[in-house]
Amino acid sequence: MPVDAFSSATELAAALRARRISARELIELHLARIARHNPSLNAICTLDEAGARRRAQDADAALGRGELWGPLHGVPMTIKDALESAGLRTTGGHPPLKDYVPAADAPAVARLRSAGAILLGKTNVPPLSADYRADNPIFGRTNNPWNLERTPGGSTGGGAAAVAAGLSAFDVGSDLAGSVRTPAHFCGLFALKPTERRVPNAGHIPEPPGVPRAVRHMNVLGPLARSVEDLALVMRTICGAHDAEPDVPPVPWIEPPARPLKAHRFAWSADLGRVPVTRETRGAIQKLADTLANAGCRVEERNPEGFSYDDAWEAWGEIAIAERAATGAERSRERVAALNSALGEAWAVARGSAKGVRASIADYMVSLTRRDALIATIERFFDQWDALICPVSVSPAIGHVPFGTPVEVDEASVPYFIAGTAYTCPFNLTGSPAVVLPLARSRDGLPIGVQLVGRRWTEPALLALAQQISFITGPFTAPPGYR
């Protein structure tokens, strides 16, 4: 099988081990594509050409000696510019950090390098990852390879654009409200938001260097890639306990026994908490549900019994803002004011965020207790269902609009923040794993993804199920003009 820039990371690793291509050739291929396409995309904000070439030369020399660094030996990667990388600028899109060069890798980055992956550079983000557009005062905006007039999403928007355009084999980002899943949906990629605490968060900004760790719930690190197999490969590499973050438990990664697709039970919904999605989005998910039913699966349209999305959004707002306020109260107050001016008291997340910015320790503990009850409710739901199928966002990729601009969804107008997070942040609150698969195209030719949500700590089984579903939904497709 010939190797190109759109081969999966798994395929590239196999080709490198078989000596069908050298690491130097592979890095030069990607650097040439970056030179050609990154000026219009602005996906990679800090490029390390010299370091990537040196590492590729070392990788080839090691293979020549019969040494294999690990399962990603020689595979080119990018990393979200919110994860610290030793010796390579990491800004978080935050002007005070525009020249920050970490002394050490975040644990996830270190594990990928130890597994043999070669870091090409860092990918663009909004300031402190606090938006679902990748745009900041240091580097400017990132464009979607499917349509340069659309955003690739955020906050891992640069990573999604890079992987979709064939500038990188995979990227690792962070997800507090959909920041891995929404960019994958907007750019036609596969992605995984793992169970909370499956991967150490250490070395992740928005907590600026030297600030005590305050964001202790709901944020996770996860991969964006061009196949389900790659998601599993990267996750097996970055997950697991680490001394820098003692509340990451040593939960083993256990591959499940094989189960036929028809043995699975699916609930599906395109209506979480009465937030509308485009007719095209609902139609694509309905078609997938019908196909699964015709394949012999048990499929029902339903939401988790007793699970209040209003309660989930409100609790998410309370906890997320209370923890972020501990690292920058003034900025948190500004974000809450901007959010609430667009939403008002009608939306639960606005009420929650307003409470979070002024929360006492007692208030915060009440919010965590509410969260515990919501987690228990959705875990009971997964006693009966193997996965919940639902949208990722209310629409395909939006344009480069200012923060707070309402999103048009057919005849409805949905508030900006709700449009980008309503279908994702409830599962950050519950800590549930979620896989995104590319599903369909809109009438404008934009990708539409689908979210597959499962029980906590069941990523291996959820990925195995996603792999089977991907045979129905189809493989990654490159954007026009990038092959």
N, C-alpha and C positions, 0 to 999 in steps of 0.2 A: 504494500500500500504506500503510495507516494506521500511524503510529508510536506505540509505547507503551513502557513501562518494560522490556518483555521483548524488544523489538527487539534484534537483534545490534548490536554496535558498528559493523560495516560498514554495516548498514542505517541506523543513526543518522547516521553520517558522510555518507552519500549524501543523506539527507533534509535535513541542515543545508546542504550545498552547494547543493541545489536550492531552498532557502528554503521548504521545506514546514513547517519548524518552526524557531524561533530557538533559539540557545544559552540565552538566558534562560528561555524556556519549558521547555526540556529540563531545565535545572538546577532550576527550581522544581518540576517533576514529581518529580524524584528527592529533593529536600529534603522534599517533602510525604510521600513514601513512607518516608523515613528517620524522620520525626517519628512516623509511624503505626506502623511495624514494628520500628524499632531498639530501643525500650524492652524488648520481649520477647525479641529476638534477641541484643542486645548485640554486634552484629557490628562496628560502627564505633565505635572507642574514642575517637577525636579527630576532631571534625567542624569543618570550616572553611567555615561558611556565608558569611561576609562575603567571604572570598577567592574562593570559587567564584562568587559573584554578580558580583564585580568582573571576574573573568576572562571570564565569560559576556558581560557587557556589552561588554568589549573585543573578544571574538570576533565578536559581531554587528556592531560598528562596522567591524572589519577586512573582513568579508565585504561590507558596504555599500560599501566603497572598492574592492572587487574583489581584496582580498588574501586568499590562502589560506595559513594557517600550515603546513599539512601534512595528511596523510591522516586525522588524528584531530581535525581542527578542530572544537572545541566539544563533543566527546564526553566525558561524565562518567566518571571512573575513581576507584577507590580503590587504595591501596597498603598492603601489609603493614607493620605497625608495627615492622619490623626493617630497613627501608630508609630511609636518611636523606632528609628533605625540608626544604629551606631554609625557615626561618621557621615551621615546623609541628612541634610536639612529636613526638619519636620516642623511644619508651621501650624497645623490645625486650621489653616485659613485665617488665622488671628494675627493682625498686624503687629502686636507686641512680640510675637514669636517668629517674625519673618526671617530672622537669621539664626534661629535656634538649631543647633546641631547636637543631638543626643550622644552621650558617651556609651550607651548600651542599647541593645535591641529590646523591644517589647518581647515577652516570652513567645508569643505566637510567631513573630518574625524570626527570632532565634531558632525556633524549632523548624521552620521552613528552610532556613539556610543550612541547618544541620542535616536536613534531609536531602540537600543537594540543589535546591532551587537557587536560581541566579536573579538577584534583584536588579531590574532595569531602572526603576525610579519610583517616585511617589505620585499618586493620583489626586486630582483636585477635589475640593470639598467646599461647602459653605462655612462661614466663620463658626468655629467651635462645633461644627456638625449640626447646627441648629436650624436647618431648613431642608426642604426636599427639592431644591435646585442647587447645583454645584456652581457657586458664584461667590467671589470674595474680593476684598479690596487689593489683595496682593497680586493675584494672578488673573483676575477677571473670570468670565463665565466659561463653562464647558458646554459644548454643543452635542446633540444627539446624532450619531452617525446615520440614523434612519431619516432624519430631517434636521438640518443644521439650525432651523428656526424653532426647534423644540428643545426642551431640556432633557438630559439623560436621567434626571431625577437626582435625589440626594438622600442622605448626604454622601453616599459612596458613588456619586455621579461620574466622577472622573474614572474610577475603576470600571464601571459598567461600560462607558464609552470605549475605553481602551481594549477591553476583552472582546466586545462586540465587533470592533473594527479590526481585530487581528493584530493589535499592538502588543499584546501580552497574552500568555496562556491562561492566566487566572489572576484574580485579585482577592485580597482579603480586606473586608471592611467591618464596620460596626453598625449595630442596629438597636436603637432605643425606641423607635416608633415606626420602623419600616425602612430604615436607611440602607439595608442590603436588598430587601425584597422589592421596594418600589423601583429602584434603578434597574434591577433585573427585568421587571415587568415592562418598563419603558423602553428597554434596549433589546428585548428578545433573548434573554439569557436564563440559565438555570442558577438558582441560589438556595442557600440554606441559612435560616436563622435557627441555631441550635437551642437546646434547652438552656435556660439561664444557669450559669456557672459551669457549663460543660467546658468552656475555654477561659483561661485567665484573661482578665481585662487589664492587667498591669501594663503600664506603658502607653495607655490610651489617653489622648487628649479629647474631651474638653477640660479635664483638670490640668491646669498649667503645671509645668515642672515645679516641684517643691511644695505644692499645695496638698494638704491632707486628702486622702481618698474619701470622697463623699458620695459619688454616684455608685451606690452599692447594690442597686436592684434594677432589673429589667434590661439593662444594656448588655448586649452580647456581641461577640465577634464571629463572623462567618464568611464563607467564600462565595464568589461569583465566578461562574465557569461556563463552558460550552457543552457539558454533559453531566448527567447524574453521577456517572462513575468518577468524574473529577471531583465533584463535591465530596464524595466519600473518601477519596484519596487525600484531599487537603484536610478534611476534618479529622481523619485518623492521625494526621501529623500534628495538628495544633491543639488537640484536646488533652485534658488530663490535669491532675493536680500540679501545683507549682509553689515553691517556697515563698514567692513574692505575694501570693494571694491565698492565704491558708483556708479561706472559706470555699475554695474550689475542691469538691470532694473527689476522691479517687474512684470514680464510677467507671467500671470497665466498658470497653467498646465490644459488644458481643454480637456477632453476626447471627441473624435469626435463621431458623430452619426454613427451607423453601416452602412457599405456599402458592398455589395457583391463584391467578387473578380472581377467578370466579368465587373463591372462598372468602373474599373480602366484603366488608360492609361499609357503605359510604352514606353519610349525610351530606347534603349540599344546600347552600343558600346563596342567593345573590341579593339578600336584603338583611344586612346586619343592622339592627337598630333603626330601621326605616331610612337609611341613607341611600339615595338612588344611585344606580350605576347606569351606564349607557345601555341601550337596547342591544348593541353589538356585544357588549361584555356579557350581559345576561344570556343572550342567545348562544354564545360560544360555550358557556358553562353548562347550560341546559343540554346542548348537543353532547358534551362530554358525559354528562350524567346518563343520558339516553344510551350512549354507546356502551358505557359500563353495565347498565342494566341488561342490554341485549347480549353482553358477554357472559351473563349469568350471575353478576354481582347483585347483592341486595343494595338497593339505592332508594333513598327517600329524601324529599325536600323538607328540611326541618332545621331549626336552630337548637342549640343546647337547652334542654329543659331547665327552667329556673335561673338561667344565666342572663343577668340584666346588662346589656351593653351600655346603658346610661351609667350604671354603677361602675362598670369597668373603666369607661372613659373618665369618669370623675376621679376614681381612685388613681388611675394613671397620672392625671394632671396633678393631683395632690402630691404623690410620691416623687414624680420626675422633677417638679419645680422645687419642692422642698429640698431635695438633694442637690440640685444645681445651684440653688440659692446659697448653699453652704460654701460654694467655691467662687461665687461672684454675685452677691445679692443685688447690686445695682443693675447689672446686665439682666438678671432674671426678672427684676421688676419691669425693665424696659420691654422684654419679650412678652411678659404677661399683659402689659398694657396694650401692646400691638395686637396680641392675640384676641384679647377681650373686646377691643374696639371693633374688630371684624366679626366677632361672634355674639357678644352680649351674653346675658344670663340664660338664653334659651338653650345653650349647648352645655352638656354636662362637663366636657373637658375644660371649658372656660371657667365654670364654677369651681372645679377642682384645682385648676392652676392658680386662681385667685386665692383660694384657701392655702395652697402650698407655699406661696411666697411669704406668707405671714405665719406659717405653722409653728406651733410650739412642739417640744418633744412629745408631749401628751397627744397633740393632734396627729403627729407623724405616726405614733404607735397605733392610734385608732385606724389610720389609713392602711397600715400594714395588716392589721387584723381583718379589715374589710377585704383586703387582697387575699388573705388566707382562705376566706369563705368562698370567694370566686374561683380560686384554684381548685378547691375541693369539688365545687359544682361541675366544673368542666372535666375534671378527672373522672367523675362518676359518669359523665356523658360518654367518655371513651371506654367505659366498661362495655358499652353496647355497639360502639362504632370504631372501625379501624382508622378512619380519617374523616375530617370535615373539609369539603371542597368549597372554596369561596373565592371571590375576586381579591385582587391585590390592591386595587385602587378604583375609584369611580369611573375612570376613563383612561384611554391611552395617554401617551406623553403630552403634557401641556406645553404651551409656548413659553418664551422667556418673559414672563410677566413679573411685575413687582410683588414682593411678599404681601399677602393679604388679598390679592385679586381673586374674586370668586371664579369658580370653574363652571363652565356651562356643560350640563349633562342633559343632552336632548333639550326638552322644554324647561328643565329645572336649572336653578342656579345654586350651586353648593359652595358654602364658605371654604376658603382656601385651605385652611388647616384640616378641616374635616375631610375634604376631598383627598388629601394626601395620606391621611393616617387612620381614618375610621375603620378600615378593614385590616389594619396591621397592628396598631398599638394594643388592642385587647389581648393579643397573644404575647406581647411583651409583658403585660401585666401578669398573665398567668404563667409565664415562663415556658409556654408550650413550643415545641419545635415546629417549624413550618418550612416546607420546600416550595419554591416557585419554579414552574415549568412554562416555557413558551407554549401558547395554546392556539392563537389565531392571529389574523391581521384585520385591522379596521378598514373601512372603505377608503381611508386616506393612506393605506399601506403601512400603518404603524402597528408594532407588536401589541398583543394583548396576552398577558400572562394569567396563570391560575395558581392559587395558593392551596396547598395540601397540608392541613394542620393535624398533628397527632398528640398522643399522650407524652407527658414529660419523660425524658431519658430513653426514648425509643427511636432515636435517630437511625440506627442501623436498619430497623424494620421499616421505618418511614421512607428511607432512601431506597430500600429494596422494592417497596411498593411504587415509589415514584419512577423507578427504572422500568417497571412493567407498564405503567401508564404512559411513559414516554414513547413506547412503541405504538401507542394510539395517537398521541398528540404530535409526535414527530421530532426529529433532531433539530439542533441549532441551524438556523439559516443566516448567512451573512447578509448585512445590509447591501442594497444595490450600490455598485461602484467601488466596493472594497475588496473584491476577490481578485 
